[in-house]
Structure formats: structure tokens, C-alpha cells
């Protein structure tokens, strides 16, 4: 029997590291320029009813930062999604080819139309998620800045709030890296198995995570049709191992002749 091809931890780690580095750069830039703009506007000493000037200064600064970092994350999204999609596909294919060779099967993988569609879907989803990191972070920062001005908070309080938001954004980036690594591995494997004429697989529960899905655990070891997935009746329709949010389950393809 073939072994499951599990998501590669080094790929996830590199993906997360690049996201985290860019987030740190964005935070440092935001903190530097907001501090400069805040000191220039001095909202803490502005008289009641005369706060239009500091609001305008800070709004202008946030608009500039928003454009700058949205552009930077757009560039990162293209390059990082390319790296990630290619790395997962190459690693999956190497592992599957090696296992099949050990069983006496020789295969040469090609980028077929079906594989191209799956690859493009994985890449597109990653581009969107990477871009969303900057959009969500900048949106929250803008809200924190405007709340600080309107409620008369000092710069030290705002700085603490910005650091807390940095933590939220980093945790989201880590979750994206983990979840996308699981999902991309599963999606590209599924397409490759179908291309090879493999239609059945065994679902294996990961036994990982703090809150495992009971229905996934109960289904572990059961055979399902790779072309159709499995519907757990939870309203999400058919899924495959690793494709549901935060699912760490894996599959074992059943190859006629290999497992006999």
C-alpha cells in the first residue's frame, strides 16, 4: 500500500517566514510614520472642536501607507504564490513517483489541462489571501488611529494597540501558511491521482490539532471515491482530506495492482 504524502513542513515554514518578514517591515514603517505624523499634528494638545488638522494629517499619512504597502504585498503575492504552488506540486510529484517506482510502476508527470486548472486555482487563492493580509491589517490600523484621535488617547496607548494588532496579523499569517499548505497538497494530489486513473483512496485522520473533527476521526480508514470526495452532512458539501479549513487529514491512494 502507498503511504500518505503529508504536507511538507519546510515549505510551510518558508512561506510563513516570508509573510512574517513582510508584516514586520510593514509594522515598522507604519509605526515610524504614524509617530512622525502624530507628533506633527499633536492631537493630544489640540483644543476641542479644532481637531480637523491632526485628523487630516493622519488620514493623509494612512492613505500613503495604504497605497505603499498594498503595492508591496501585491508584489509579494505574485512571487510567493509562484514559489509555493511550484514547490508543493514538485514535492508531491517526486514523492508519488518514488513510491510508484518502488512498486514497479514507472510514470512521467506532465502539466495536463486538469493539473493546470488545479495549479492555477491554488496559486490564485494564495494571491488573494496574501493581498488580504495587508488590506485587513491596514484597515484595522486606520481604525485604531482614528479612534485614538477621536477619544483623546496618547501615542503610547496607540502604540500598544498597534503592537496587539501586529500579533493578530501574524497569527493569521501563520494560520494561512498552515491551512494553505494542507489544502494545496490535497488539491494537487487529488488531480494527479485522477489523472493516473486512481479513483479510490483511504481517508486517514491526522490525530493532530487541538479540536479534531469527530466526524473526520470516525471516517478514518474508510475508502472514498477521489472524484467525488466525501460529504459529512455538515452543510459544506463534499470535501477531501486536507481541503476543509484547518483539516490535517491525509489520503492513501489505492492503486490497482500495487496493493494486490
C-alpha positions as CSV (number, residue, x, y, z in Angstrom):
1,X,0.0,0.0,0.0
2,X,1.2,3.5,-0.8
3,X,1.9,5.9,2.1
4,X,0.2,9.2,2.5
5,X,2.0,12.2,1.2
6,X,1.9,14.7,4.1
7,X,2.2,18.5,3.7
8,X,5.9,19.5,3.8
9,X,6.8,21.4,6.9
10,X,9.8,23.2,5.3
11,X,7.6,24.6,2.6
12,X,5.1,25.9,5.1
13,X,7.9,27.4,7.3
14,X,9.4,29.3,4.3
15,X,6.0,30.5,3.3
16,X,5.2,31.8,6.8
17,X,8.7,33.3,7.2
18,X,8.3,35.4,4.1
19,X,4.9,36.6,5.2
20,X,6.1,37.4,8.7
21,X,9.1,39.3,7.4
22,X,6.9,41.5,5.2
23,X,4.4,42.0,8.1
24,X,7.3,43.1,10.4
25,X,8.5,45.6,7.8
26,X,5.0,46.9,7.3
27,X,4.5,47.4,11.1
28,X,7.9,49.1,11.5
29,X,7.0,51.5,8.6
30,X,3.6,52.2,10.0
31,X,4.9,52.9,13.5
32,X,7.6,55.2,12.2
33,X,5.4,57.3,10.0
34,X,2.4,57.4,12.3
35,X,4.7,58.6,15.2
36,X,6.1,61.3,13.0
37,X,2.6,62.4,11.8
38,X,1.2,62.2,15.3
39,X,4.0,64.4,16.7
40,X,3.5,66.9,13.9
41,X,-0.3,67.1,14.4
42,X,0.0,66.9,18.2
43,X,-3.7,65.8,18.6
44,X,-3.2,65.5,22.4
45,X,-2.9,69.3,22.8
46,X,-5.4,70.3,20.1
47,X,-8.3,72.3,21.5
48,X,-11.8,70.7,21.5
49,X,-13.5,71.5,18.2
50,X,-10.2,72.2,16.4
51,X,-9.1,68.6,15.7
52,X,-9.6,68.8,11.9
53,X,-5.9,69.4,11.3
54,X,-4.5,66.3,13.1
55,X,-7.2,64.1,11.5
56,X,-6.2,65.4,8.1
57,X,-2.5,64.8,8.7
58,X,-3.0,61.3,10.0
59,X,-5.6,60.4,7.3
60,X,-3.2,61.6,4.6
61,X,-0.4,59.5,6.2
62,X,-2.6,56.4,6.4
63,X,-3.6,56.8,2.7
64,X,0.0,57.0,1.6
65,X,1.0,54.0,3.8
66,X,-2.0,52.1,2.5
67,X,-1.0,52.5,-1.2
68,X,2.6,51.8,-0.5
69,X,2.0,48.5,1.4
70,X,-0.8,47.3,-0.7
71,X,1.6,47.6,-3.7
72,X,4.3,45.8,-1.7
73,X,2.0,42.9,-0.8
74,X,0.7,42.7,-4.4
75,X,4.3,42.1,-5.5
76,X,4.9,39.6,-2.7
77,X,1.6,37.8,-3.5
78,X,2.8,37.1,-7.1
79,X,6.3,35.9,-6.2
80,X,5.3,33.9,-3.1
81,X,2.3,32.2,-4.7
82,X,4.6,31.2,-7.6
83,X,7.2,29.7,-5.2
84,X,4.6,28.0,-3.0
85,X,2.5,26.4,-5.8
86,X,5.5,25.1,-7.7
87,X,7.2,23.8,-4.5
88,X,4.1,21.9,-3.4
89,X,3.5,20.4,-6.9
90,X,7.1,19.4,-7.4
91,X,7.3,17.8,-3.9
92,X,4.1,15.9,-4.4
93,X,5.2,14.6,-7.8
94,X,8.6,13.5,-6.5
95,X,7.1,11.6,-3.6
96,X,4.4,9.9,-5.6
97,X,6.8,8.9,-8.4
98,X,9.3,7.5,-5.9
99,X,6.6,5.3,-4.2
100,X,5.3,4.1,-7.5
101,X,8.8,3.2,-8.7
102,X,9.3,1.1,-5.6
103,X,6.2,-0.8,-6.6
104,X,7.4,-1.4,-10.1
105,X,5.5,1.4,-11.8
106,X,7.3,4.0,-13.9
107,X,5.5,7.3,-14.6
108,X,6.3,10.6,-16.1
109,X,4.2,13.5,-14.9
110,X,3.0,16.2,-17.3
111,X,1.2,19.5,-16.8
112,X,-2.1,18.4,-18.2
113,X,-5.1,20.7,-18.5
114,X,-6.6,19.3,-15.3
115,X,-3.4,19.8,-13.4
116,X,-3.0,23.3,-14.8
117,X,-6.5,24.2,-13.6
118,X,-5.7,22.9,-10.1
119,X,-2.4,24.6,-10.0
120,X,-3.9,27.9,-11.2
121,X,-6.6,27.6,-8.5
122,X,-4.1,27.0,-5.8
123,X,-2.0,30.0,-7.0
124,X,-5.0,32.3,-7.3
125,X,-6.2,31.5,-3.8
126,X,-2.8,32.2,-2.4
127,X,-2.5,35.6,-4.2
128,X,-5.9,36.6,-2.8
129,X,-5.0,35.6,0.8
130,X,-1.6,37.3,0.8
131,X,-3.1,40.5,-0.5
132,X,-5.8,40.3,2.1
133,X,-3.2,40.3,4.9
134,X,-2.2,43.9,4.1
135,X,-5.8,45.0,3.4
136,X,-7.1,43.7,6.8
137,X,-4.1,45.0,8.8
138,X,-4.1,48.4,7.3
139,X,-7.9,48.7,7.8
140,X,-7.5,47.8,11.5
141,X,-4.6,50.2,11.9
142,X,-6.6,53.1,10.3
143,X,-9.5,52.4,12.7
144,X,-7.1,52.4,15.7
145,X,-5.6,55.7,14.7
146,X,-8.9,57.4,14.1
147,X,-10.2,56.1,17.4
148,X,-7.2,57.3,19.2
149,X,-7.6,60.8,17.9
150,X,-11.3,61.0,18.5
151,X,-11.1,59.6,22.0
152,X,-8.1,61.7,23.1
153,X,-5.7,58.8,23.6
154,X,-2.0,59.3,23.8
155,X,0.6,58.0,21.4
156,X,1.8,55.4,23.9
157,X,-1.7,53.9,24.1
158,X,-1.9,53.8,20.3
159,X,1.5,52.2,20.0
160,X,0.4,49.3,22.4
161,X,-2.8,48.8,20.3
162,X,-0.7,48.7,17.1
163,X,1.5,46.0,18.7
164,X,-1.5,44.0,19.6
165,X,-2.8,44.2,16.1
166,X,0.6,43.1,14.8
167,X,0.2,39.9,16.9
168,X,-3.3,39.3,15.4
169,X,-2.0,39.7,11.9
170,X,1.0,37.4,12.5
171,X,-1.3,34.7,13.9
172,X,-3.5,35.0,10.8
173,X,-0.5,34.7,8.5
174,X,0.7,31.5,10.4
175,X,-2.8,30.0,10.0
176,X,-2.9,30.8,6.3
177,X,0.5,29.2,5.8
178,X,-0.6,26.0,7.6
179,X,-4.0,25.8,6.1
180,X,-2.9,26.6,2.6
181,X,-0.1,24.0,2.8
182,X,-2.6,21.3,3.8
183,X,-5.1,22.4,1.1
184,X,-2.6,22.8,-1.8
185,X,-1.1,19.4,-1.0
186,X,-4.5,17.8,-1.0
187,X,-5.8,19.5,-4.2
188,X,-2.8,18.9,-6.3
189,X,-2.6,15.2,-5.1
190,X,-6.2,14.7,-6.0
191,X,-5.8,16.0,-9.5
192,X,-2.7,13.9,-10.1
193,X,-4.3,10.7,-8.8
194,X,-7.4,11.2,-11.0
195,X,-5.0,11.8,-14.0
196,X,-3.3,8.5,-13.3
197,X,-6.6,6.7,-13.2
198,X,-6.6,6.2,-9.4
199,X,-10.2,6.6,-8.3
200,X,-10.2,5.2,-4.7
201,X,-8.4,6.4,-1.6
202,X,-8.4,5.7,2.1
203,X,-9.1,8.7,4.4
204,X,-6.7,8.9,7.4
205,X,-7.4,11.2,10.3
206,X,-4.4,13.2,11.3
207,X,-4.8,12.9,15.1
208,X,-3.4,16.4,15.3
209,X,-4.8,19.7,16.2
210,X,-6.5,20.8,19.5
211,X,-10.0,20.4,18.2
212,X,-10.2,17.4,15.9
213,X,-13.4,17.0,13.9
214,X,-15.3,13.9,15.4
215,X,-16.8,13.0,12.0
216,X,-13.4,13.0,10.3
217,X,-12.0,10.9,13.1
218,X,-14.9,8.4,12.8
219,X,-14.3,8.2,9.0
220,X,-10.6,7.4,9.3
221,X,-9.7,4.3,7.5
222,X,-12.8,4.4,5.2
223,X,-12.5,4.3,1.4
224,X,-14.0,7.1,-0.6
225,X,-14.1,8.0,-4.3
226,X,-11.4,10.5,-5.1
227,X,-13.5,12.0,-7.9
228,X,-16.4,12.8,-5.6
229,X,-14.8,13.4,-2.2
230,X,-16.9,12.7,0.9
231,X,-19.9,14.6,2.2
232,X,-20.1,14.7,6.0
233,X,-23.5,16.2,6.0
234,X,-22.4,19.4,7.7
235,X,-23.7,21.7,5.0
236,X,-20.3,22.2,3.4
237,X,-20.8,19.6,0.7
238,X,-18.1,17.1,-0.4
239,X,-14.6,17.6,0.9
240,X,-11.2,15.8,0.6
241,X,-8.6,15.1,3.2
242,X,-6.9,18.5,4.0
243,X,-9.3,20.7,2.0
244,X,-11.6,21.8,4.8
245,X,-10.5,24.7,6.9
246,X,-7.7,23.6,9.3
247,X,-8.2,20.0,8.3
248,X,-4.9,18.0,8.7
249,X,-6.3,14.6,7.4
250,X,-4.4,12.9,4.6
251,X,-5.3,10.2,2.0
252,X,-3.7,7.0,0.9
253,X,-4.4,6.3,-2.8
254,X,-5.4,2.7,-3.7
255,X,-3.6,1.6,-6.8
256,X,-4.9,-1.5,-8.6
257,X,-2.1,-4.0,-9.0
258,X,0.1,-2.1,-6.5
259,X,-1.8,-3.2,-3.4
260,X,-2.6,-6.7,-4.6
